[in-house]
């Protein structure tokens, strides 16, 4: 993901399609901080 210096994101849900995992992030002044990573989910077949 590309961000500019003036980009501000709060509680942004970032989704990884390869891992099928969602992570909440904050971005301010080119600094990214992970706020929450959900627990691993078991896959059922």
Rosetta blueprint (number, residue, H / E / L):
1 X L
2 X L
3 X L
4 X L
5 X L
6 X L
7 X L
8 X E
9 X E
10 X E
11 X E
12 X E
13 X E
14 X E
15 X E
16 X E
17 X L
18 X L
19 X L
20 X L
21 X E
22 X E
23 X E
24 X E
25 X E
26 X E
27 X E
28 X E
29 X L
30 X L
31 X E
32 X E
33 X E
34 X E
35 X E
36 X E
37 X E
38 X L
39 X L
40 X L
41 X L
42 X L
43 X L
44 X L
45 X L
